[in-house]
Amino acid sequence: MVKNILSIVSLVLLGSLMVLSGCNQIAPATPKDSSSLVLHFPIPKRTATPTSTSGVTASTAYLNYGSLYYRIASGTDVIKGVVDFNFSGANFGNISVPLPHNGTWLVSAEWVDYYNGPSFVGADLVNVAGSTNFNLQLGNIYYYGCAYQDLGDANSCTNGYYGDLFTFDSGTIGFTGQGGTGGDIQVLYDVTTPTEYLAAASGSKAKFAYLGTGDFVDFTDIPSGAKYFADTQKAKAAAGLASSAMASNDVYVVELSSTSHVWIQVNYVNYCGSGGYLAIRFRVNTQGYPYMKFQQTTFGLANCVNLYYYGGGGG
């Protein structure tokens, strides 16, 4: 999927380059060993869609307005914040983040675009020792077909417009109503609840853990001792919630194998008659990392390079 690069660099080196607009909300922290970071990243650009009245052409790229949400965690120490970017004329921004100590930190960030909502997310580990340089790659969760997908159960009123089978790495959509088979996951409808849910497709070993509800940036790792279930209903019910139905902003991790995981955030769930359809944002990692480390899918590498975002960005 298309990537953005977010760099975490020394406050000492880049403090004079700080360009912020809006609020820099950082949890209070008193550095014990002069540990502090500046998160530096280029502000997203997109290509305008020409209309008869806009006067812009398809090749006109301009700055998007949006917010960067970040979460930096080490053990029980968690520092969260959001910075709103409301300016043009520059394609970078810096966020000063003091840390209470050196050591290993999981750095997560999510770009929420003013026009398009959640657009990029990612996480990676950094070993902080005073002034530290670090690059974090964010993966696309906006562009349709790359890491955003509409799906619907075979009985829904969409009449097969949305497939009910999906394979994350290849981006393959299948329709059981048309003889389709395979896939990692299948969308099903529970007539007793009645709700949509996800389960393993035939032949798949997929199982599901419910991580919570909220911003994607807050659920970029797999908690120690996470328990997996046969479908999203059972996974959410195990959390003791009043409803096990999938809902907007629910986040799940799908384990396809011991080294292959997919983080899913539900965008919406709609119902019509005895069925329904939903949309998910997702990020894939098949390299065994227990956090949302950037990785290109096979489909993304072949089809999603340079779409929507920076020229030269990986799929």
Secondary structure, DSSP 8 states (H G I E B T S, - for coil): --EEEEEEEEHHHHGGG----S---------SS--EEEEEE---EEE----TTT---TT-EEE--EEEEEEEEETTEEEEEEEEE---S-S-EEEEEE-SS-EEEEEEEEEEETTTEEEEEEEEEEEE-SS--EEEEEEESSSTTTSEEEEE-TTSTTTTSS-SEE-TTT--EE-GGGT----SEEEEEETTTTEEEEEE-TT---EEEEEEES-GGG--B--TT---BSBHHHHHHTTT-S--S--TTEEEEEEEETTEEEEEEEEEEEE-SS-EEEEEEEEEE-S--SB------HHHHHH-TTSSS-TT---
